[in-house]
Amino acid sequence: MRKSLIVILLLSLLMIADAHAQCAPTDKIHIDPRLVPQQRHISREQMLGILMDRRFNSETRGELLQQYHQQGTQPIVIPYGTGKVLVSPANPCIQQYIP
């Protein structure tokens, strides 16, 4: 029992160290990259299903199609202090504070 707990703790520590190891020392980190919320990903099949679904009007379909094309390119916006932090969806170590 104790051996398994020690192994779990050691693995947890290694994962934490690895998460910080991915960021360069010159990166200005405002938000811990592990805590940055991930954006929802819409697959091609899901998008085709949305476009073929008659319950969505053409305006809603257009908005969802635009979001589909922009996914992964728009920064994740996180309120921080008196401003906000923009985080790259591709690399959460790339952050910019906007007052």
Contacts in CASP RR format, 6 or more apart in sequence:
PFRMAT RR
TARGET T0000
AUTHOR 0000-0000-0000
METHOD contacts of the structure
MODEL  1
MRKSLIVILLLSLLMIADAHAQCAPTDKIHIDPRLVPQQRHISREQMLGI
LMDRRFNSETRGELLQQYHQQGTQPIVIPYGTGKVLVSPANPCIQQYIP
16 34 0 8 1.000
19 33 0 8 1.000
19 34 0 8 1.000
22 33 0 8 1.000
22 93 0 8 1.000
23 29 0 8 1.000
23 33 0 8 1.000
23 93 0 8 1.000
24 93 0 8 1.000
27 93 0 8 1.000
27 94 0 8 1.000
27 95 0 8 1.000
28 95 0 8 1.000
28 97 0 8 1.000
29 93 0 8 1.000
29 95 0 8 1.000
30 80 0 8 1.000
30 85 0 8 1.000
30 95 0 8 1.000
30 97 0 8 1.000
31 78 0 8 1.000
31 80 0 8 1.000
31 85 0 8 1.000
31 87 0 8 1.000
31 92 0 8 1.000
31 95 0 8 1.000
33 87 0 8 1.000
33 92 0 8 1.000
33 93 0 8 1.000
34 92 0 8 1.000
36 76 0 8 1.000
36 78 0 8 1.000
36 87 0 8 1.000
36 92 0 8 1.000
37 76 0 8 1.000
37 78 0 8 1.000
38 89 0 8 1.000
39 71 0 8 1.000
39 72 0 8 1.000
39 74 0 8 1.000
39 76 0 8 1.000
39 89 0 8 1.000
41 71 0 8 1.000
42 50 0 8 1.000
42 64 0 8 1.000
42 67 0 8 1.000
42 68 0 8 1.000
42 71 0 8 1.000
47 64 0 8 1.000
47 65 0 8 1.000
47 68 0 8 1.000
50 56 0 8 1.000
50 61 0 8 1.000
50 64 0 8 1.000
51 61 0 8 1.000
51 65 0 8 1.000
56 64 0 8 1.000
72 89 0 8 1.000
72 90 0 8 1.000
73 89 0 8 1.000
74 89 0 8 1.000
75 86 0 8 1.000
75 87 0 8 1.000
75 88 0 8 1.000
75 89 0 8 1.000
75 96 0 8 1.000
76 86 0 8 1.000
76 87 0 8 1.000
76 88 0 8 1.000
76 89 0 8 1.000
76 92 0 8 1.000
77 84 0 8 1.000
77 85 0 8 1.000
77 86 0 8 1.000
77 87 0 8 1.000
78 84 0 8 1.000
78 85 0 8 1.000
78 87 0 8 1.000
80 97 0 8 1.000
82 99 0 8 1.000
83 97 0 8 1.000
83 98 0 8 1.000
83 99 0 8 1.000
84 97 0 8 1.000
84 98 0 8 1.000
85 95 0 8 1.000
85 96 0 8 1.000
85 97 0 8 1.000
85 98 0 8 1.000
86 95 0 8 1.000
86 96 0 8 1.000
86 98 0 8 1.000
87 94 0 8 1.000
87 95 0 8 1.000
88 94 0 8 1.000
88 95 0 8 1.000
END
